[in-house]
Amino acid sequence: MTGQEDRQKTVGHIEVACREGARLKPACEMAGLDVRTLQRWFAGQPGSLDDAERVAAALGLGTAEVFVGAPTDDDGQPGKD
């Protein structure tokens, strides 16, 4: 799962592109996402490590960097806010 802030930024860029006339699939591909991943994000479902790796590559980041700020539970494991 990527950080909520990264998700919101990526989704915002895709929404702007689509409002300006871009098609959803190419816009998602430019962001390094699959359309299904975007649909899962809208549904509130977590992404996968593969999703994080694609987003990181598209943003020019290391995979670990997309996890910075991700919520964790008391044991430091990935969790929800």
C-alpha positions as CSV (number, residue, x, y, z in Angstrom):
1,M,0.0,0.0,0.0
2,T,1.3,3.4,-0.8
3,G,1.0,6.4,1.5
4,Q,-2.3,8.1,1.6
5,E,-0.8,11.4,0.5
6,D,0.9,9.8,-2.5
7,R,-2.4,8.1,-3.5
8,Q,-4.3,11.3,-3.3
9,K,-1.7,13.2,-5.3
10,T,-1.7,10.4,-8.0
11,V,-5.5,10.2,-8.1
12,G,-5.7,14.0,-8.4
13,H,-3.3,14.1,-11.4
14,I,-5.3,11.3,-13.1
15,E,-8.6,13.1,-12.4
16,V,-7.2,16.4,-13.9
17,A,-5.9,14.6,-16.9
18,C,-9.3,12.9,-17.5
19,R,-11.1,16.3,-17.1
20,E,-8.8,17.7,-19.7
21,G,-9.8,15.0,-22.2
22,A,-7.4,12.1,-21.4
23,R,-8.7,8.6,-21.3
24,L,-8.5,6.8,-18.0
25,K,-6.4,3.8,-19.1
26,P,-3.6,5.9,-20.7
27,A,-3.6,8.3,-17.7
28,C,-3.3,5.4,-15.3
29,E,-0.5,3.9,-17.4
30,M,1.4,7.2,-17.3
31,A,1.2,7.2,-13.5
32,G,2.4,3.6,-13.4
33,L,-1.0,2.2,-12.3
34,D,-3.4,-0.3,-13.6
35,V,-7.0,0.9,-13.9
36,R,-8.0,-1.9,-11.5
37,T,-5.6,-0.5,-8.9
38,L,-7.2,2.9,-9.2
39,Q,-10.7,1.3,-8.8
40,R,-9.5,-0.5,-5.6
41,W,-8.1,2.7,-4.2
42,F,-11.5,4.4,-4.8
43,A,-13.2,1.5,-3.0
44,G,-10.8,1.9,-0.1
45,Q,-9.0,-1.4,-0.6
46,P,-5.2,-1.6,-0.1
47,G,-2.9,-1.9,-3.0
48,S,-0.2,-4.5,-3.4
49,L,3.6,-4.4,-3.3
50,D,3.6,-4.6,-7.2
51,D,1.4,-1.5,-7.2
52,A,3.8,0.3,-4.9
53,E,6.8,-0.6,-7.1
54,R,5.1,0.7,-10.3
55,V,4.0,3.9,-8.6
56,A,7.5,4.4,-7.2
57,A,9.1,3.9,-10.6
58,A,6.7,6.3,-12.2
59,L,7.4,8.9,-9.5
60,G,11.2,8.3,-9.6
61,L,11.2,7.1,-6.0
62,G,12.5,4.0,-4.2
63,T,9.8,1.5,-3.3
64,A,10.4,2.1,0.5
65,E,9.8,5.9,0.0
66,V,6.1,5.3,-1.0
67,F,5.6,3.7,2.3
68,V,6.8,6.6,4.4
69,G,3.9,7.8,6.5
70,A,1.8,4.7,5.9
71,P,-0.3,3.9,9.0
72,T,0.9,1.1,11.3
73,D,-0.5,-0.7,14.3
74,D,1.1,-0.8,17.8
75,D,3.5,-3.5,16.6
76,G,4.7,-1.5,13.6
77,Q,2.8,-3.7,11.1
78,P,0.9,-2.1,8.3
79,G,-2.6,-1.1,9.5
80,K,-5.3,1.4,9.2
81,D,-5.6,4.9,10.6
